[in-house]
Amino acid sequence: MGKKICWVAILCSIFLNVVMLQWTIEAFFGKEFEHVYMYTIIAIASSFIALLFYGKWRKLDKHERA
């Protein structure tokens, strides 16, 4: 897996995180509390995925420079 694929995965997961944050806020103010937890869990999962791909990218970058 190349560095470009890692960047695409990071950007997609951050985009998903921003969308889930917006939907969470809309659900909270719309008093749809059953959706708040689901959207929050998806946002946390996408943040974790972005963190994993960031670590993978750093590892690839470090090996490329060595």
C-alpha positions as CSV (number, residue, x, y, z in Angstrom):
1,M,0.0,0.0,0.0
2,G,1.5,3.3,-1.1
3,K,1.6,6.7,0.6
4,K,-0.9,8.1,-1.8
5,I,-3.5,5.5,-0.9
6,C,-2.8,6.2,2.8
7,W,-3.5,9.9,2.2
8,V,-6.7,9.2,0.3
9,A,-7.9,7.0,3.2
10,I,-7.0,9.6,5.7
11,L,-8.8,12.4,3.8
12,C,-11.9,10.2,3.3
13,S,-12.1,9.2,6.9
14,I,-11.7,12.8,8.0
15,F,-14.4,13.9,5.6
16,L,-16.7,11.2,7.0
17,N,-15.9,12.4,10.5
18,V,-16.9,16.0,9.6
19,V,-20.2,14.8,8.1
20,M,-20.9,12.7,11.1
21,L,-20.2,15.6,13.4
22,Q,-22.7,17.7,11.4
23,W,-25.3,15.0,11.5
24,T,-24.8,14.5,15.2
25,I,-25.4,18.2,15.9
26,E,-28.5,18.2,13.7
27,A,-29.8,15.1,15.4
28,F,-29.2,16.5,18.9
29,F,-30.9,19.8,18.2
30,G,-33.7,18.0,16.4
31,K,-34.2,15.8,19.5
32,E,-33.5,12.6,17.6
33,F,-31.4,11.2,20.4
34,E,-31.3,7.6,19.1
35,H,-29.3,8.9,16.1
36,V,-26.8,10.9,18.2
37,Y,-25.1,7.8,19.6
38,M,-24.9,6.0,16.2
39,Y,-23.4,9.1,14.5
40,T,-21.0,9.6,17.3
41,I,-19.8,6.0,17.2
42,I,-19.3,6.3,13.4
43,A,-17.3,9.5,13.9
44,I,-15.1,8.0,16.6
45,A,-14.5,4.9,14.4
46,S,-13.5,7.1,11.4
47,S,-11.1,9.1,13.6
48,F,-9.5,5.8,14.7
49,I,-9.2,4.7,11.1
50,A,-7.6,8.0,10.1
51,L,-5.1,7.5,13.0
52,L,-4.3,4.0,11.9
53,F,-3.6,5.2,8.3
54,Y,-1.6,8.1,9.6
55,G,0.6,5.6,11.5
56,K,0.9,3.5,8.3
57,W,1.9,6.5,6.3
58,R,4.5,7.6,8.8
59,K,6.0,4.1,8.7
60,L,6.1,4.1,4.9
61,D,7.7,7.6,4.9
62,K,10.3,6.6,7.5
63,H,11.3,3.5,5.5
64,E,11.5,5.5,2.3
65,R,13.9,8.1,3.8
66,A,16.2,5.4,5.3
